[in-house]
Amino acid sequence: MAAVSSHRAKRVGALATAGAAFLLTSSAQSETIPSYNTYGSPGLIDMPTAEMAPDATIGLTYGRIGDSNRAAFSFQITPWLSGTFRYAGIENFDDPSSVDGVYYDRSFDVRVQLLRETRLRPAVAIGLQDFVGTGLYGGEYIVATKALAPGLRVTGGLGWGRLGSYNSFTTIGERSEVILGEGGVPTYDRWFRGDVGAFGGISWSPNDKLTFELEYSSDAYTLESARGGFEHKSPYSFGAQYRFDNDAQLGLYYAYGDTLGLQLTFPTNPKTSGIPGGIEVAGVPVKRRASGSASDLGWTADLEATERSIEQRMTTNLSREKLELVNVELRPRSATVWLRNPTYGAPAQAIGRTARVMTRTLPDSVEEFIIVPTENGIPMSAVTMKRSDLEALENDAAVEMLARTSITDAYGRGTPEDLVTFPRFNWVVAPYFDYSGFDPDMPLRIDVGARVAASYEIRRNVVLSGELRKRVIGNLDEISRESESLLPRVRTDYRLYADEGDPFIRYLTLDLYGRPAPELYSRVSVGYLERMYAGVSGEVLWKPADSRLAFGAELNYVRRRAYDGLFGLEENVTVDPVSGIEREIPDVNGHVSGYYAFGNGFHGQVDVGRYLAGDYGATFTLTREFANGWSVGAFATFTDVTEEEFGEGSFDKGIMLTIPLSAGTSRPSRTLSRQTIRSLQRDGGARLDVSSRLYDQVRTWHEPDVSNTWGRFWR
Amino acid sequence: MGTILAMNLRTTLPRIGLLALASVLTGCSNDPYFEFPVQSIVPTSLRQQEANGEITPQAIVQTLSATDLPVAFLGVPDRGSQALLIRIEQNGPYETFANPDRQSVTMRHGMITGTRGLSGDLMSTEEEALLDLIRARRAGQVSYIQRYLTPEDVTEVVTYRCGVEPDATVDVSIGLVQDRATEMVAACESPDGPPFVDYYKVSGSGEILASRQWLGENLGYVAMQMLQR
């Protein structure tokens, strides 16, 4: 082939030139990750710009200016909206709540791009910095950024609050100094009020690795100067930034005429990182029937023998695809396969591989394929397709097959029996890690140890499962900070569980799953439900197979577990270590939940009900999900507990990040790593943490989720 | 015996300990589908299987003498890998070739219309118009579509405009295939992807005997030679 390509070289010359020109224009249009600032947002050195990262970019930043350390997590929520969560520690800071001189603070930012950059017009963005809570970094801005020449970008903006504290030129209204509630509440009484300052800067990238930056900051660093060792000698900062091959960036700065600054950012993007399509082996191809063979019903004479041999062949063939045949039922023109999918994160891939195995194993007269995926022995949906469509569309766009596939409720389509025998026992020994963050005494504590998890399937829908954990190394047991709670200590006693539980039983439950009626799914769990509570949990979910909407209800009866995390139970009474007051945890809590898939990957959930401490209220969750399993979300819980009763933070809120195992391995997997980052865990708005909730199990096999992953049907 | 046993115990116990530690660190299970999460921490790039290496003439001879089925050679120069593929299935005009590593390539009259298991796979194409011109060894302008999965698992559709031209007639003699063939050149451009130039050697009966075909940014140009029809 080399010969072919080389003797073609001349002829291609003209084409290549045209191609090179084309490449240049397309790379100029392709989205590049902007420079981040020390706050962990796209920006100059300390100041923001109007730039947006490519849609869905996740940025992890460590920034430092003088004595201020800032760790930030940012997410490009939509192409025009971004959010940042930050944890800052200012050293040598004189404040009563400083620990060893370090003052810790959490903050949230949002930024909206109002105008996109065009050839003539700059990009314009408006932003709120540290807009929730105590507002140490509180500031608002409107900013414009424009590329003047390739690699040369100019930014100018107006700032309020902290960003209007140096050399302000005017004042708009009055800025409140009062902290709302107990912190943790949007500081709407301050936004775009008070002194207004101007900021700006230039960045110049001579190539795609290096960027030089110069900025004029409107931040006077008043607090750091008054209470810390900061000296503001100049509004000018400058520095250079290097971009690594993996798009990580490192910036070093000389800041404010007196100090040094640093910024290190690791960006990643669920939409573009990873090997497209994965590296797993090919599925088997469709076997097309010979024409005319579909009318041959000769095999039906000995249905039972055929069924037995097909069961065997299909079990073998599916296990080669890392799938499990639960059962198969043959009719002259139709066949139903009950399926277990231990492997594929994309439901459509499991269905596609099963359908192709069916074309190779079933008698030619079988035209209708019904695949019934099961979870915990319960049929989740019935995916129906025609064999002749599979034969005709194997080499077409995947949507063609989707258009000819129906996904319906599988109620009443349970298999009469399973091919595998019960009970089934599975176990795993693996390492684990656990962490606790944002304690001023030690901002991050980590435990690493071994976990033994096992499940014992007594019948196909009755599962006994548990997990035991033993710490090997770590410091979670060293949490010493005690804070008073005005509520029953449903979560703030975590310290005692972490200290005394080694080893501990993370959960040990008997779960019973069922299908009580069409479109209804049920679960009953009994046992040690989570680390702090044992009891009984019952759940019912209504979810039509083609619906974006679902409703659920969960009722729990709980008993507080002993701190040592073994089998002991305590009375539902806690004693506050500070006030000595005894408070009772109610036995019963529960929620009514609504779930809705908005499309474009956005997913909403509202849970209304009674929380662990007996408070009534609702949790609102909004998540952006990606077809490959990544998701980023945020939640907030509002209950009838007052801000004073709740304590620091005023109400429960946090962000959630889910990373699929396949993101690291590029092989299919159903394992997800879910992390919830709460700035504070208090006792108000705390929910029981039941691990076997139904919604995610059920919706995986319903039309919206299956369609989202349909690109993998033929993979 | 006693001392030996004691010595054994002394050396065995730490070994058991080490073994237990190793099993904890790597994770183990009786579940055949269990995957160890630490794999996700090691970047895939460090674990990628090494190139399949060069296919030797002996391997070709061996394969051709072992089967009467059509056999194709596939080379992916960007990855320095080569493979011999045997036809395992036919669906109408589409033929699927595969190797024992379960990597497969689907071709229609020798034009690659899909790959599986190569990573960065070409999922499907709309090749009808392009294939017609190439098989007929005629010049013309046609549209051509390639579909890929993105890392997000969304289907990406790249629509090309291709100019097709015949070139010299040559003798082809590769493997057991010996024929006269016309060289065809297809130069394609798209607003959604980089341009490319494909070459095909087409027999008098309209079968592609060898080609260099663009299979997207992940696979790059792929060389195919039919060794046995």
Contacts between the chains, C-beta under 8 A, distances in Angstrom:
chain1	res1	chain2	res2	distance
A	1	B	75	6.4
A	1	B	210	7.1
A	1	B	212	5.4
A	1	B	223	3.5
A	1	B	225	7.1
A	4	B	183	7.7
A	4	B	199	5.4
A	4	B	201	7.8
A	4	B	210	7.5
A	4	B	212	6.1
A	5	B	199	7.2
A	5	B	212	5.9
A	5	B	221	7.8
A	8	B	185	7.3
A	8	B	197	7.5
A	8	B	199	6.5
A	11	B	185	7.4
A	12	B	187	7.8
A	12	B	197	5.5
A	15	B	187	5.2
A	15	B	195	7.1
A	15	B	197	6.0
A	18	B	189	7.8
A	18	B	195	7.2
A	19	B	189	7.8
A	19	B	194	7.0
A	19	B	195	4.2
A	22	B	189	6.8
A	22	B	194	7.4
A	22	B	195	5.8
A	23	B	194	6.2
A	26	B	194	7.4
A	270	B	151	7.8
A	270	B	152	6.4
A	271	B	150	6.8
A	271	B	151	6.7
A	271	B	152	4.4
A	272	B	150	7.4
A	272	B	151	5.6
A	272	B	152	7.5
A	273	B	151	5.9
A	274	B	44	7.8
A	274	B	151	4.0
A	275	B	44	6.4
A	275	B	119	5.1
A	275	B	120	6.4
A	275	B	151	6.9
A	275	B	218	7.6
A	276	B	119	7.9
A	276	B	120	5.3
A	276	B	121	7.8
A	276	B	148	6.2
A	276	B	149	5.2
A	276	B	150	5.6
A	276	B	151	5.1
A	276	B	218	6.1
A	277	B	119	6.7
A	277	B	120	6.3
A	277	B	121	4.7
A	277	B	123	7.2
A	277	B	148	7.2
A	277	B	149	4.0
A	277	B	153	8.0
A	278	B	119	7.0
A	279	B	44	7.3
A	279	B	48	7.8
A	279	B	117	7.7
A	279	B	119	4.2
A	280	B	117	6.9
A	281	B	101	7.0
A	281	B	102	3.5
A	281	B	103	6.9
A	281	B	116	7.8
A	281	B	117	4.5
A	282	B	98	6.6
A	282	B	102	5.2
A	282	B	103	6.1
A	282	B	104	4.2
A	282	B	116	3.3
A	282	B	117	3.9
A	283	B	116	6.8
A	284	B	89	7.9
A	285	B	88	6.9
A	285	B	89	4.1
A	285	B	91	6.8
A	285	B	96	4.4
A	285	B	104	7.1
A	285	B	106	7.5
A	286	B	89	7.5
A	286	B	91	5.6
A	287	B	89	6.5
A	287	B	91	7.9
A	288	B	90	7.3
A	288	B	91	4.6
A	288	B	92	6.8
A	322	B	33	6.3
A	342	B	31	7.6
A	342	B	33	3.7
A	343	B	33	5.8
A	346	B	153	6.1
A	391	B	91	6.5
A	394	B	91	5.5
A	394	B	94	7.1
A	395	B	91	7.2
A	395	B	94	5.1
A	395	B	106	6.4
A	395	B	108	7.6
A	395	B	113	5.6
A	395	B	114	6.3
A	395	B	124	5.7
A	396	B	124	6.1
A	397	B	124	6.0
A	397	B	126	8.0
A	397	B	147	6.1
A	397	B	155	7.3
A	397	B	157	7.7
A	398	B	123	7.0
A	398	B	124	7.4
A	398	B	147	7.8
A	398	B	155	6.2
A	399	B	155	7.5
A	425	B	30	7.5
A	426	B	29	7.2
A	426	B	30	6.1
A	426	B	31	4.7
A	427	B	29	6.3
A	427	B	30	5.7
A	427	B	31	7.6
A	428	B	27	6.8
A	428	B	28	7.3
A	428	B	29	3.7
A	428	B	30	7.9
A	428	B	31	6.3
A	428	B	34	5.5
A	429	B	23	6.2
A	429	B	24	6.0
A	429	B	27	6.5
A	429	B	28	5.5
A	429	B	29	7.1
A	430	B	24	7.5
A	430	B	27	3.6
A	430	B	28	7.7
A	430	B	29	7.6
A	430	B	36	6.5
A	430	B	37	7.1
A	431	B	24	6.1
A	431	B	25	6.2
A	431	B	27	6.7
A	431	B	38	7.2
A	450	B	24	4.5
A	626	B	152	5.3
A	626	B	153	7.8
A	627	B	152	5.8
A	627	B	153	4.1
A	627	B	154	6.0
A	628	B	151	6.7
A	628	B	152	5.3
A	628	B	153	4.5
A	659	B	40	7.8
A	661	B	35	6.3
A	661	B	37	6.0
A	661	B	39	7.5
A	661	B	40	5.0
A	663	B	40	6.7
A	664	B	39	6.4
A	664	B	40	2.7
A	664	B	41	6.4
A	664	B	42	7.3
A	664	B	43	7.5
A	664	B	44	6.9
A	665	B	35	7.3
A	665	B	39	5.0
A	665	B	40	5.7
A	665	B	44	6.5
A	666	B	44	4.7
A	666	B	119	7.2
A	667	B	35	7.7
A	669	B	35	5.5
A	671	B	35	6.1
A	671	B	37	6.5
A	673	B	37	7.1
A	673	B	40	7.7
A	709	B	153	6.0
A	711	B	123	7.3
A	711	B	149	5.2
A	711	B	153	5.5
A	711	B	154	6.0
A	711	B	155	4.1
A	712	B	149	6.9
A	712	B	153	5.9
A	714	B	114	7.9
A	714	B	123	6.4
A	714	B	124	7.2
A	715	B	116	7.0
A	715	B	121	7.2
A	715	B	123	7.2
A	715	B	149	6.7
